[in-house]
Every structure is written in structure tokens, then in C-alpha cells.
Amino acid sequence: MTSSAPILSNSNKVLDVLKSVFGYPEFRPGQAEVIEQVMLGNDSLILLPTGGGKSLCYQVPALCLPGLTIVVSPLISLMQDQVQQLITQGVEAAYLNSSQENHTQNSILEKAQNGLLKLLYVAPERLCQTWFLKQLASVSISMIAIDEAHCVSQWGHDFRPEYMRLGGLKQYFQGVPFIALTATADVATQADIQEQLKLDNPYVYKGGFDRPNIKYNVLPKYKGFEQVLTFVKQQKEKAGIVYCGSRKKVDDLNHKLQMSGIKSDAYHAGRDTQTREQVQSAFLKDDLQVVVATVAFGMGINKSNVRFVVHHDVPRSVESYYQETGRAGRDGLPAEALLLYDERDSARIKQWISTDTPDARVDIEMHKFTAMESFAEAQTCRRLVLLNYFSDYRLSPCGNCDICLDPPQMFDGTIKAQQVLSCIYRLKLDTSVKMVIAVLRGSSNKRIVDNEYQQLSTYGIGKAHSESHWFSIIQQLVHLGLIRIDMTAAGILKLNEAARAVLKGEQVVQLAVPKLSVKSTKPSEQENLNIDKALFAKLKNLRKHIAQDDDVPAFVIFSDATLADMASKLPTSTYEMLNVSGVGEKKLERYGYAFINLIEDYLASKH
């Protein structure tokens, strides 16, 4: 379906809701067109990046249409965050989930049946249950919004069988527009979403996948904890998430961070519900700097001021990576992503996919992981590789990733390649990465002495370089296909046929100068220079105290982006405050005057 001429320019109600409730003077690209289609009663499929304003595409029409909007969400924590934020904006919203007592659920259903709610968030399992549908029989439903819609597709990275039942709701809610929203869907997934949800000739809006405020970094993983700690310290107490591939790694890494003085805690399915809720609450309220979490369990949070995301282990798909890194910088301010990549991790994941994945999905999962490997191993602009995967084709390098900001310095690495390959050849089957590096550097550990490896011609020929230097060289030789990691033999290194030509001197090998830490971004590149930093700090401090008094996360009061706009515009009246992005009438009434007073006092103190 193609969009007809926009009707929103004449819709005072829609624009009034945008301004008075959400505090925004105008729509972002695509939002007006999508809302128009919903208001016309048409189905829609919306692809917008995390932080791109997907929620407003259904929240604004929900407040303009007469009935109840049902929002399908897969995560309890995400429901809670969004509802809490809507309530502070004066919106009649609620959620239903298994964590609530029966009397609470009954009270919420009664409100819906009496027309006292505008938005109701539910899990897909609940919405598909017959008893629940009967409860909704007397409710006027204006729209069904399906968030994280990629979960419905077998081609999606986070396929959930319960989502597939949602397509059957079309018959039950006849004439009700369905709006499917996602930040992560390749071409096959997009087509499957439409088919599975039985969307009727939907309006499709593809808003692009680019998150230009996120700086992407990839490093070879060597002594992962030290790399994570260095990166976290570079962030200077800004909030971040560190993802690990297992609960054990989460607990271990979190313990080490705590011992190093970092305010962190662990979040994974092995911890009880109360503990997880306490960790999430502390993080949302800025009482924790870092949450260490499993990628499988996810975080599902709506915290807008996450400034960095670290992947200690490589994700299983580009979609997972994109979605998880997208938790950083939702407010549009500068953010960073760091991926630590180890070929041994990669080999283990391939083995898991081959042995632990249902036959029908092995090829899909392997294809997705191969694309993830290609991203991690790329020597060209990270963002271009990422966007091209989603068919969001660009030609110009982004200027905001490690490759663009600190390009690889190439050199003739033929001799170093020969040294590594020759060492592997001479060690025969005792070729763990650690042993190869130890022999090259002339280590005298017990195993080397017992096996008389000090007699090898390659012993000590690389002692001028560090362990991390040789680790990077080995990683690159794996990428180039000269050696491979044999997971059937405890991850030892083996020579590939292509190594023969290099050992004979018939093939030149170009390598990159090893890098194992992220080049710290200059403050001038990281911060918004148009704001008064001292005032911004005072505004954040005021926000934190109000949030503590109200027992809500700080970003629910105002986002960092809103505070930055305040520090730039310096509002000293209610009219001026309403012109700050993110300040609606209800938030002005609840919180605005305290911030106006602070700004007035601050300006007076400077004169």
C-alpha cells in the first residue's frame, strides 16, 4: 500500500497529543505517515532503529482513537518501564503479567472493561488465550500493536513459537488495525512477519537501521576481563551493559569488576526473580554503573541513558548484536559499543549450532552466525557492513567506528606469518594458542622444558613482542584461512593447505598492526559542546533527587537529551520550558517548576 496525501498536517488533535503529552514539537521522519495509516484503520509494518521513535507510532494514535490499544510485548521488564513512563506523562496505561496478584489483574481488567484505560500491555501468550479474549469481548479495541515483531518469524534471530499464534487474532478482531514494529528484520524476516500476522495489504515503513550516535569498536579478545575493565574505566562512571555468553561468565566477570571498584551487578536467569528486579531497579535508578548480563536472557530495558554496551562474547547473529548494542544511546546522545572477538569462541558456537539446533533451523542459524563473523572480521567501515546486512545500502564510510577513526595500519607480515606457521608445524599436535605463543616468546614453563620444545628452531624467535601481539597475529592468520581451530581436538591450531605457499615464500601476507584496546574518544567528540556542563550536572543531580523521592528511574523524570536541551535553551518560564524537547504539560506540572527555579538561580549566580 502506498501512502495517500498526509492528513496529519490538519489534525490538531494528533499534534496536540504529541506536544502536550510527549513534549515534542514535531514528528520524526516516518512517524506522521505511520500514524496516518493507523488513524485510517490500515495495517502497518514499521522498521525503525532502537531509539528511532517506534513507540510513538502507536502511543499517539492510541490517545486519539476512542477505544483501547493493546500492545503485545515479550518482556515483563519492558512493559513495566514503558507503562511507568506513560503514567508520569498523564496517560491511562497498565500492564498485565504473571508477576501480579490476581486481585491486581482483575482490577486492571475491570478498568479496561469500563473504558478507563487507553493502553494495555500484555504478553503474546495471554492475548491468545480464549478466557482472556472473552474478557475483552465487551471492550472497544481501537488497535493491536505488536512490538518486537521479528519474534513471529522463523527467519528472525529471536523466533518465539507463541508469537505465531497472533496471526489467528485477525479473525477475532475484525476491522481493527494491526501495527507490527521491529528494529531488526532482514528482507526474509519482513516478508514472513506480514505472512504470519496475516497483515492486510499493510503500509510498510522502513526508516533505516543506522544509529549514527553509536561508535562501533571490535577488538581481538585477549585477557577479556582486563579489556572490559579498561573500557569501562574510559567511560568515566557512565552507565553501561556488559553481555556474556553464559551465567558462569556473567558471575565471574561481575565479581572481578566489583573487586576492581566498579559499581556492577549480575543479571541472568539463574538468579531469583526478586534479585533480578532489584538489580534492574538499581540500574534504572543510576545506583549501578554496570549490569553484566547473559545475551540469551537479555535485559529488555527502556533506560534511555545507557552510554555503552560491551559484548564479552560474540553474539550468534547480526540481529542480536544490533538489538543489544541498540540499548545504548536511545536518547540520541553519543554512545559506544565494544565487541571482543575470539576465533575460539566462534568455533565453539559453530559446534553448538551443528549439534544443539533443530535440523530445520541449522542452516538458518549457521547463515546468521557467518554474517556475524564477517562483521567482526571486517577491515572496512563497521557501520557499512552492519547496514548492508539489513539491505540499508550505503557507500560512504561513517567516520564513527574503530575502522574509520583508527584505520588498520597494514604491513608486510610474511615473516611473522612464517614464524607462526612454522611453529605450529613443529609442535605437531601440541598447538594450543597459549603453547604456540609461549614457544615463540621463549617461555621456560614446565611443559616446554619437559617436552624439550626449547630445542625447536622457532623457540624464542618472537620474544621481542608481547603475548597480545602474537595473539592478534594468530587471529589474523585464522581470518586469512592459513590456519584453523579444531574444536574436535580441544581447540588446537592446525595448518590449512594455503599455509604451504606462505611457508615456501611463494605468497606475501599483509597483516594489520595489532590493536587490543579501544582508542579513547576525545572529549570534544564525545560531548555536546553547545551546553553548559556545570548546569547540566546540576540538572542531573536535581533529577536524581526527584527520582529518589518518587521512587522511579531518573530517565522517567526527564531523559539526558531533555536535560541537555534545557542546558542549551535555559528556560526560565513555563512557556520556554514547554519548548524544551520531551517536556509535556503533565511533566511541566509535576517537575518543570523545580528545574526552572534551578536554572534561574544558576543564571543569577553567574551575574
URFEN-V888249 format. One record per helix or strand of 3 or more residues. SS is the DSSP state (@ for helix, = for strand). FROM is the first residue (numbers start at 1). TO is the last residue. If there is no record, write none. Layout:
ss | from | to
SS | FROM | TO
SS | FROM | TO
This chain:
ss | from | to
@ | 8 | 10
@ | 12 | 20
@ | 31 | 39
= | 44 | 47
@ | 56 | 64
= | 68 | 72
@ | 76 | 88
= | 93 | 95
@ | 102 | 113
= | 119 | 122
@ | 124 | 127
@ | 130 | 135
= | 141 | 146
@ | 149 | 152
@ | 161 | 172
= | 177 | 182
@ | 187 | 196
= | 203 | 206
= | 214 | 220
@ | 224 | 234
= | 240 | 244
@ | 247 | 259
= | 264 | 267
@ | 273 | 284
= | 290 | 294
= | 308 | 311
@ | 318 | 325
= | 335 | 341
@ | 343 | 356
@ | 359 | 377
@ | 382 | 389
@ | 402 | 405
= | 410 | 412
@ | 414 | 427
@ | 433 | 440
@ | 446 | 450
@ | 453 | 455
@ | 467 | 479
= | 483 | 486
@ | 487 | 489
= | 492 | 495
@ | 499 | 503
= | 510 | 512
@ | 523 | 526
@ | 533 | 550
@ | 554 | 557
@ | 560 | 569
@ | 574 | 578
@ | 585 | 605
